[in-house]
Amino acid sequence: MLKMSNKLEILEEYREATHELAELQDESSASTHRMASHDQIDSLRGKCDQLDAILEAMDAAED
C-alpha cells in the first residue's frame, strides 16, 4: 500500500522497490532452487509502476 509522502520519500521508496525487484529477478533467473514467486515479482512491478507514475505527475506539476 502506498502512503502519501513528499517527493524525496517517494523517490527513496521507488529506488528500494526497483532494487528489490532487480534482486528477485536476478535470483529467479540464476537459481532453480530458490525462485522468487511470480506474484512477488508482479507485486513489486506494480508498486514500481505506481511510484513511477506518481513521480512523473509530481514532475509535471512542478513545470
Stockholm file with secondary structure:
# STOCKHOLM 1.0

chainA/1-63         MLKMSNKLEILEEYREATHELAELQDESSASTHRMASHDQIDSLRGKCDQLDAILEAMDAAED
#=GR chainA/1-63 SS CCCCCCHHHHHHHHHHHHHHHHHHHHHHHHCSSSCCCHHHHHHHHHHHHHHHHHHHHHHHHHC
#=GC SS_cons        CCCCCCHHHHHHHHHHHHHHHHHHHHHHHHCSSSCCCHHHHHHHHHHHHHHHHHHHHHHHHHC
//
